[in-house]
Amino acid sequence: MSNLNRFALFIVISLFAISAKAEPMAYSVNSDSNGGDSLYLIDLATGTDQLRGKLFTGIEDRTDTEGLAFSSDPGSLLWGIDDASGTLFPISPANGSINYEEEIQLPFEFQSGGGNDFGMTFACDSSLYFTSVKSKTLYRRDQGGSFTTVGTQGALGVNISAIAAFGNPVRLYGLGNGQLENGDTDSPHLYSIDLTTGIASLVGPLSDTSEFIYNEAGLAFDSNGGLWAITDRSQIGNQKSQILSIDVASGAATLIATTLNEVGYESLAISPPSNCVTSVGSGDGLPRIPTLNVAGRFSAILVLMLAGMLILRRRYT
């Protein structure tokens, strides 16, 4: 094989490598830790979880952070929601620190008693949606900062402590809790949630067997529309969390990995809201044309190089 052919083969192999879908990195909080919650960066392919830092406001620790999500605003801030303090706050992904002055107090009904087991997600229009197991209800915080109930109190009808939004118009999904406190099976299923009525409709079970045993979970979409979950199994023999890939059409889950170090993950944040349609470009009134990402541009360059080399070879042989 000539050197030129070897190089061409290398380029082709590289293209396949670039095109292969890599599992994303994600953030989660070990909210069942006795020493206060900490933020971790998790490789969803291997379960490797790296400590980023304790959730500390500069005044006190956050001890029951049950939801994480990236906002759709410029900067794509990482936000958390804490049941013990009844607060919503941005978190530094680098070290888990929280600016006390940037915290937002939740409405009075969420500020005492706990038991909300919040799930949260942002939509493309910057709206924040969150659920409370205590009331079995979906709530919304709009861009102006107003909190409203979606539909009626108790409309969800099931214990959902993990939600994720995707696209524009928004599609909202929720993951039911796995077990009740007495060990009985709860609702280990994927649900779609109506953004007008707040009603959760069954999509399907994670498994037809008792393959996935957990208490609560975190749920998030990646930038390609893949749905992921991480499950809290700290109350089941203090087992490590499982990382699942979920089919949004059927609810069926596939086990991808198990966390290596920590237990008690029940939140998940991967990327800002994606598949958000921009209707009008700036200045010309025409729709914007999507462009390739960095990997796509690199692939295009390699293809052009390969084509040019093959043409030159034919010309001079």
N, C-alpha and C positions, 0 to 999 in steps of 0.2 A: 504494500500500500504506500503510495507516494505521500510526501509531507503535506501536500495540498489536500489530498483526500482525508488524511488524518485530521487536519485542521477543520475541514468541512464537517467531519463526523463529530468532532468536539463541539462545534457550534450547534449541531442538531440536538446532541445530548443536553447541552446547556439550555436550549429552548424548552425541552421537556421538563427539565428541573425547575425552570422559572415558572412554567405553566402549572406545575403541581401545586395543589392547594395546601398551604401550610396551616396548621392549627394556630389560632390566635393566642395572644397573651391576654390575661384578664386580671382584674383586681377583685379582692374579696376581703372580708373582715372576719376574724375568729371571734364572733360575738358571744360565745359561751366560755370565754376565758375568764378565770377567776381573778387575774391580775389586771383587768382592763382590756378593752378591745385594741387590736393592732391591725394595720393595713398590710396586706400581702400581695405580691405580684405572682401570678400563677401561670405556668405554661400548661395550657389545656391538653396538650398532646402527651405530656409525661407526668403531670401532677406535681412537678417541682414547684414549691412555694417558697418565695424569698421574702423575708421580713423587710418592710419599708419603714415602719415606725409605729409607735403607739399613737392612738387618736387622742391628742392632748390639745386643749384649747388655750393653754397658757395659764389657766386657772384651775381646771379640773379635767380628769379623764372622762371620755365617753365610754360607757360600760354596757350598752345594749344596742349597738348600731346594727340594724336588721335589713337595711336597704342601701344599695349603691346604684348610681347611674351617672353617665356623662350627659351634660346639657348640650343643647343644639346651638347655644349662643357662641359668638366668637370667643375662641380660647378653649371651648369645650371643657368647662370645669367639671371635676369629679365631685359629686354631691353625695352626702350620706344622710340618713334619717335615723334618729335615736329614740327608742321607746322610753328609756329610763328618764331622760330629760325633756322629752317632748319637743325636740328641736330638729331643724333642718340646716345643713351647713356644707360649705365647700371644703374639700380636703386636698392637701398637697399630695399628689401621687409620689413625689420624691421621698417624703419622710413621714407622711401621715398627720402632719400638723394641721391645726384648725385655728383660724383667726376668730377669736371670741366675738369680736365686733360684727362679724359677717353672719353670725348665726341668726336664723329666723325661728321665732317661737311659733309652734303649731297652735291651732285653736284650742281653747280651754279643755274641750272634751278629750284631748289626747295628752294632756299634761300630767295626769296622775293615774295611778293604778296599774299602768303597764298592760300587758296582755294583748297589745295591738298586733304584734308580730308583723310589722309593716313590710310591704313590698312596694317598690317604686320604679318609675321609668319616666324618661322625657320623650315627648313627641316632637315632630319636625317644627311645629309652630311655637316651640319653647314652653308649651304647657307641661306641667308636672302632674302625673297621675300616681296615686298611691292607694293601697288597700289596707284595711284593718280587719284582722281576724276577729277581733272583739265584737265588731258590729256587722261583719260580713258585708262590707260596703266599699264601693269605689269612690274616691274623692279626686278633685282636680284643683290645682293652683294655676291660675292664668298668668299671663305676662305682667299684668298689673298688680299681682300679689294677692288677689282675692281667692279664698277657699270656698269651694262649693261641693255639694253632694251630687254625684252622678246618678240620676234615677232616684230611687227611694232607699231609705235605710234597710239594710238586710237583703237588697236585691241580688247580690252575688249568690246567696244561697248555699255556698260552700266555703270551707276554710282555705282561702288563698293568701299565701304570704310571699308570693313571688310573681312579678308581672314584667312584661317586656313589650315594647311598641316597635313597629316597623312600618316604614313607608308613609306616603302622603297621597290619598287619605290614609289615616292611621288605622292599622290593624293591631289590636291589643290582645295579648294572650296572657293567661295566668296558669300557674302550676299549683295544684291542690296539695295540702299537707299530706304526708305519708301515713303518720300514725297519730292517734289520740294519746293523751297522757297515760291512759290505762293499758296502752299497748294494742288496742284494737285498730284495725285498718281504717284510715280516714278517707282521703280522696286523692290517691296517687295518680292523677290524670291531668292531661292538658285540656284547658278550656279556652274558648274565645269569649271575649267580653264586649258587649254592646256599649258603645260610648254615649248612647242616648238614654238607655234604660238602666244601665249598670248590671244587666243580667248576664251571668256566666252560662255558656252553653258547652256541653261536653264535646270535645274533639275526639278523644280516645284515651285509653289507659297507657301508661308508660310501658307496661308489659302485661301479657296474658297470665303471668305467674306472679309469685311474690319475689321476683328477682331483685327488685330495688326496694329495700327497706330503709326508711329515713323518717325524720321528724319534719323539719322544714327545709326550705331550699332557696336558692337564688336563681334568677332566670335572666338571660340577655341574648340579644341578637348580635352577630358580628356584622361587619360592613358588607358582607356578601349575602346577607339574609339567612345565614345559618343560625339555628336556635340552639342555645346551650343552657345547661343547668348544672348547678353544684349543690350537693345535698348534705344536710347536717345530720350526722349519725352519732353525735356525741352522747346522746341519751340511750344509744343501743350498744352497750359494751364499750363506750368511748372509741368507736371505730372512726377511721379516717374518712374524709369526705370523698364521694364519688363524683366524677365529672362525666356528664352525659351529653350526647348529641341527640336532639329530638326532631322527629319528622313533624312539621307543622300540619301536614295533611291528615295524619293518622294518630298523632300523639305518641307513637312508638319511640322508645329510647334505646340508644346503643351506648354501652359502657366504653368510654375512651381511656380513662385513667383513674387512679386513686391518688389523693394528695399524699405527699411523702412525709411531711413534718407535722402540720397542725391538724386539729379537729375543730368542729363547730362552725364551719362556713355556711352561712345562710343568706348571702348576698352575692351579686355578681355584676360587674360592669366591664364591658369589652370595648365599646366604641361609641361615639356620639350617634344620635339618630341618623339612619341612612336611608337611601332611596327616597330622599326628599326632593321633589320636583321643583325646579326653579322655572317659573312660567315665563318670565320676561327678562331678557338681558338688559344691560345698562346702555342707555343712549340710543339704541337703534330700534327698540320695540320688537325685536325678533327673538325667538327662543334661543337660549344658549346651546351650543353644540358640545356634547361631552367629549373629553379628551382622554387619552390613555394615562394610566398611572405610571410611576417610575419604572416598574418591572415591564409594563407593556411597551414603553418607549425603548427600553433596552433591548427587548425582544425584536422590535421592529428594526433597530439599528443592526442587530446581528443578521437578520434575514436579508437586509439590503447588502451587507458585507458579503454574505455567502453568495448571493446572486451575482454580485460584481466579480467575485473571484472566479466563479464558474464561467462567466462570459469571457473574462480575460484569458482563462486557460484554453478555451475553445479557439480563441482568436490567434493565439501564439503557438498552437500545437498543430 
